[in-house]
Amino acid sequence: MLNQKYPTLSKPPIQTAVFQIGFDSISSFPFKDELINAFAKKISNVFTVFNRNYNRTLELGKVRHEDKKVKISEPIIDTYIFASSDNSLVINITKSSFIFETRKYTTWEKQIDQLREIWSIYSDMILAGGYKVNRASTRFINRIEIPEMVDPTQYFNTTLYAASNVIQGEVDSFLIRYTTKLKDIDIQTHVTQGFEPAIGKIFPFVFDIDVISLKELTYNNLWDEFDILRKVKNKTFFSNLTEKTLNLLL
């Protein structure tokens, strides 16, 4: 069923696409400045902006019997952030995750190739082979505009349901979230969907699909796993659209 073919959309509703690789690493964090600066220079042809995000912690210590003194730690780097000049491409790197985000999605093949290239540079330069991938995920946030909608069930196969006389007045907006587990392939999905308040006669529908693999992966089968995540994401997306909605996107 996951190998089913789906139509190419001429008006894809993708607002943001996110690809995440989680890992355990023997590398110390935060990284040495010369190391992370060299990585930043290596990818600076696309990612021209480089920032560090700092975090502080609060510690409570006793001074006398009941007195407490609040101690604020020194700022510690918890995230390295790389972005394109227009902020349409962003990379967030923490101690255990590598997150690639695009707000100008083109095609799956192009985005995966870009992710693969940057991850290869990062894992070779920074992690130096001393890591294990323990998570892969992809998240697509879609926004579909429905004109002059009357009945949501004409447009989507999963929607809000209530028995008669339960909800008072007209529903202005709603949001539902559900999680599924595909035990045969060890993948989870988190789906959030619903209507935002209408803008004139347009009803914006948010369809947020997060597909997660929690198995340990090697460098080679990591990319095969992303292909499986894509198939699960596509099935989740297209299975929820009625023909009426699909025609709006073709």
Disulfide bonds with the S-S distance in Angstrom:
none
